[in-house]
Amino acid sequence: MTHSPANPAAAAAPGIPPPLSVLVLDDERPIVELLVRGLSQRGFLVKGVHDAAAAKAAIESDPGIGVLLSDVRMPGQTGLALAEELLRDREEARALEVVLLTGGATADVALGALRARTFDLVQKPLRLAEVAAVAERALASCRGRRARALRDAEVDLRIGAAEAERARLVDRLSASSARLDDVQTALAASQRMRSDLLAVISHEMRTPLIPILGFSEILAGGMALPAAEVKDYGRLIHSGARCLLSLIEAALDIVALEHGRGLGPGLQETVPRLLSRVLAAQAAEAAAQGVRLELADGAAQAVVCGDMRLLATALGLLVDNAIKASPAAGTVLLGWSVRQDQGIDILVRDQGAGLPEGLESQIGTPFLQADMSLTRNWPGAGLGLALVTRVAAAHGGRLRLSAVDGGGTEACLELPAAHLPAAA
């Protein structure tokens, strides 16, 4: 039987744990009825049962039961045995206080109550005022225990959250430290690279100025010189000026292409004619290096589309690199093929030592070479491949470098079919 609280306002408000209740257990129905009615009239939430099994079921299903008033002597399971079972290893968050009711408070009963850790022992005949006072103290004890357990759980939760946050911060600190190490390493490498870069650029820009300034100074001095010598000086001055102009034009083309400008009007030209012009422009350099230039057979009607000046410049740079990489009496081969999508692959193949280590990762980076030292084998400021990659990209294609079986490198300028870039 269950009774509501005498004061409805005592019911729990939203968000507040409901008040704890009292469960009365006795095999004598009149005693259960007396205690339920008497405690209900005093404002307790209370219900009654008549055997241990019903009491255990009620406590298991209703966590709001905070106090059990149980008779000691009952058929089946005694009050002492029930108390030991209910209170053994019970968590504080569901704390329960047991008050034993007995008609004979013997020493054995008292010791059993202590061992079972019951809250109190009330002797029969029962007085409602005494039972109510004990029940109130037991409820207060139960509320306190549960409140402490809740606070401890909150503290543990906060400690766990703090530990998790600390671990996260430690991880972030470790990651930041690792990133800082990476940044410092990259900064050191960048500083070394900049130092090397300045040395190379300074060397490559000054070198062509030496014959320009030196021989022009001799000619400006008015010294009487043989005509052949004047002609030779003029040739050297012109060569140095062209070298310097080539560096400046390459740098300006790279900047223009980087900003989406620099492409001239879209034109068409057959591949054999374009490659023939490139070979003619590189013939003198190849002869000076003892390298033979060879044009392979291909589809005579294959056509490329785009800015012919930039395409010729890009192919000339690839041929120039191949000449520099080739051994004396080596051969640089130019060829082309038509892909299934009707795009054009233009190949420049040398017989050199192959790709320098680290060059592939730097393709497209202006002013950088695999070897940035002043004692490197290849002269130049490192603008060639940077410009070629940008010319290829501006035409919707790409530059691909690969090693050749048996030694050497193959540069492939892949261009799309019938693509006419708009002039910038």
NORFENMO-V898132 format. One record per helix or strand. SS is the DSSP state (hx for helix, st for strand). FROM is the first residue (numbers start at 1). TO is the last residue. Records with the same first field share a line. If there is no record, write none. Layout:
SS = FROM-TO  FROM-TO
//
This chain:
st = 2-3  21-25  46-49  65-71  97-102  120-123  267-270  292-295  303-306  331-338  344-349  398-403  409-415
hx = 8-10  29-41  52-61  79-87  92-94  107-115  128-220  227-258  271-289  308-325  360-362  384-394
//
